[in-house]
Amino acid sequence: MEFGLTDEQLALQEAARRFAQEEIAPVAASYDQSGEFPREIIQKAWKLGFSSTTIPEEYGGGGLSSMDSCIVTEEIAWGCAGFGTSIMANDLGLTPIIVAGNEAQKKEWLSACASEFTLIAFCLSEANAGSDVAGMQLRAEKVGDDYLLNGSKAWITNGGEADLYTVFARLDSSTRHEGICAFIVPADAAGISHGKKEDKMGQRASDTRVIHFDGVRVPATQRLGAEGEGFKVAMRSLDRTRPPIAALATGIARRAMEESVAYARERKAFGQPIAAFQAVQFMLADMAKEIEAARLLTMQSAWMVDRGLRASKNSSIAKCFATDMAMRVTTDAVQVFGGNGYTKEYPVEKLMRDAKLMQIYEGTNQIQRLVIARELLRG
Ligand code: COS
């Protein structure tokens, strides 16, 4: 068993860390305040190979492994989780093409995304079907060789900024998951419109919207997999993208711990730095041990994805543990900072707001527990 990173991975980590320190962290608070989308910085991340990372080399991509992608994601999230989510959502949007695209689709769409900056959004959730994917209502109607999409998606990351969508729609209303299809849909297709950017508690730099599909015509050549396979395409995609979400949460928590250590060394009470008090030391020690555990679970699930093993249980364990951990660690970081931690003058209240979303998106942590329990009980 090898716990160390390779020389290439250390170089990748160092490059991503520098990018997060120099390009993201200094502007994170201002994007958090304005809620603007940092398109130029995201594009720069793409140019440097930190976004759309998993496109295989044969289609012109960086061909990074899931492990590599987790290494990058932790660093970017250290800089700002909203940036991390925008970058990660891009890879999530691409994943259905990687897992279910035929050769012609991969050549056309993955190559295009590798050669030109393209933002992608994964359109799965709906206002009344978030956890219950099989309950989606967006309709796909077969008309000749095409499909007509009608309905709306909700909570779509990169929704208003994306150039390309992967969309899940219901062909057969008499079934549940058996009636769902997956499609590749350019964002400029006639009939697509989007709602306002959601005014979120945290991760405010990321763009989250409702997308409306009003008679959007999609040729059959843009269907991913067979008719009725869309649900499984979504599940297989999420198995692969939950390890980077765990890495994102680990990055938020690591930032909170580092800020807490620095503050505890400086801030004085009763005539000495608060780092001298065991009450504070224990909080810092708990942060460190939980972050280490989350990172190891993340690496284990990424390792499984990279070996083509079914990673559902381990991806859900990593996602659930790391995101609950980020919530605990950032809450304790605010506690270490005391009253200062509750103000926007200091960085930890943003980290706590950003961490909350991690327990909700990419499958709530209640859904992760359901997946883990089902995998255990399946025998
Ligand atoms: N890989 C491959 N196939 C899978 C799978 C996976 N990870 N998970 C489930 N399946 C298959 C099942 O084997 C079953 O196949 P058969 O009908 O051939 O036996 C089928 O898919 C249906 O699975 P299941 O019965 O478990 O579906 P449910 O409707 O009970 O829902 C949950 C399953 C709740 C796990 C699913 O809806 C889910 O993941 N929800 C959360 C969605 C989410 O993460 N949203 C975030 C959006 S992206 S920000």
Residues whose N, C-alpha, C, O or C-beta is under 5 A from the ligand:
A	BS01	COS	L124 S125 G130 S131 D132 V133 A134 H177 K232 M235 R236 D239 S312 Y361 E362 G363 I367
